[in-house]
Amino acid sequence: MSETAIENDEHGNILTDFDFEKKDTNMMMAYIWFGIVAIFLGGLAGLLQIMQRSGWITLPNWLTYYQLLTAHGVLLVLVFTTFFIMGYMFSGITRTLDGKLTSRVRNLGWIGFYLMAIGTIIAIILILTNDGTVLYTFYTPMQASGWFYVGLALLIVGSWITSAGMFTAYIQWRKKNKGKHSPLFAYMTVATLILWIHASLAVAVSVIFLIIPWAFGWVPRVDVTLTRVLFWYFGHALVYFWLLPAYIYWYVNIPQIVGGKIFSNSLPRLTFILLILFSVPVGLHHQLNEPGVESFWKFLQVILTMMVVVPSLITAFSIIATFELAGRSRGGKGLFGWLTKLPWKDARFITAFVGMLFFIPGGAGGIINSSYQLNQMVHNTWWVTGHFHITVGAAVVMTFFAVSYWLIPVLTKRVFTKQLNRLAIIQTILWSIGMILMAIVMHFAGLKGAPRRTAHSTYGDHELALSWLSYGQVIGIGGVILFIAIVLLLYIWIKLLFFAPQSKKTIEYPIGVVREEAGDPPPILEKWSVWIGVSIALSIIAYAVPIYQIIFNNDPGSLPIRSW
Ligand code: HAS
């Protein structure tokens, strides 16, 4: 569905006659606002921690490296992502379904928001008091205050209620539009939320039934292997919960921005179905070097990991096809002439495009990580930190920045001016340089053995550890540039929230139109029960035996450890 474009403003924005209802806008803005605060605080923690790790500063007694690392991880990859994603998906669901939400859906959206917000605040207070310094993976037997886990549980339960709101909107639309296939944005949102709920059930079971009773001292010991396996059941799918909304932008919004059409109406749906199926039964590839699980099951999940790469490769080729069609329809000739016709000066496009470029080495690095033997080389080194900064920290987050450059103006009815667009492009350049210096160099340092999750140390001036020092300096500079980029981003957002010129009309909410030649999607792709069933079956095949073995191997469990 495309909007009715009525005119262009002097900054080149397309103005439309579409308006969200004020009540809906308020709810979406609440999510976006929380995300903005989280990214700033998380970025600040990142800056301090990288400066400590590079040996540039000594932290005061009341603040430790691991506390900052926990705050950085929780605020950025758990809090910022979840709030921003929910706000963005709510906006797209509203825009492509009925244009407005029913009060039932909106109420669920608000209840979810408050639970998530309360949970986050509890967890952050515990991190600040140094009672939750267990990193974002909260690996047992490190034990935080029970309230830290209660906070995280509320964040997850809140997100389920938010999801219920979006499911309700989708079900209401389908009842009114029997026999029609749903708009692509809504379809992809539903797929993302199915994946999220399936995966997060495992971590909720672990937190509520295993970790919380142990952390409050109701039971003395915890089964470490079981909690870690349940964490990674969730933890790998979590990365696709970040990635899929970025894919929604690439598949659905960007075609409109580049002046093209959506390449196919079925392929994106198939991609998301494959991601539902294969993103969960692969978590053991994070534990290839851990004891307690038979290698057969690890190997099986390595094979399934190679399957989950397929939808990303489909995405790569589909997006390039979309760009080519757009470039050619704008007069691009020859083998690569279409590239010159893409809107390189539009921050809504270029920021996400650079994110896509980062995802090429990011994805290749992921394949290296998941190759059983190669994992021994990179596991627990800075390589992995580099990998996730160019995947989530670049590909995904740069896409979210691009989304914010039109979503905030749509919600605030302010104008994304030429000057803000220029600043956004500078922000993209800074972010890219920062990521190259920090995350790409981390890969090399990791190959030389530099460990992740460790504070600055020269390990008694050991020769090997000294060889990491020069990498640390470059990585530190990258981290500082990234923080400067966050400050610039904040400036742009504050302008868009409060100070950019107000517009009477709303700027375009870019929803691409599917190419006329593309056929209708086969109805089976929207039979969710089938795919949920297959997904559960695959997870049972991959996990039932190892989990059974862990539970019945008479592991005495571990007493708590406070390592900080
Ligand atoms: Fe990963 C560790 C394997 C993708 C995030 N990963 C992590 C951690 C995080 C993370 C946070 O197997 C650390 C967790 C922790 O704290 O311990 N990862 C993979 C694999 C993929 C993968 C196989 N990871 C991601 C994504 C993430 C993410 C996405 C966040 C969003 N990862 C691992 C493994 C580990 C791991 C192990 C554990 C390592 C260890 O030992 O601890 C795959 O999904 C990647 C597939 C992607 C591709 C790329 C396709 C390229 C595209 C861009 C196209 C470009 C265009 C532009 C269109 C094959 C789609 C070009 C246009 C032109 C015109 C030229």
Residues whose N, C-alpha, C, O or C-beta is under 5 A from the ligand:
A	BS01	HAS	V239 W242 L243 H285 H286 T305 V308 V309 S312 L313 T315 A316 I319 I320 M356 L357 F359 I360 G363 A364 G366 I367 N369 S370 N375 H379 N380 V384 F388 T391 V392 V396
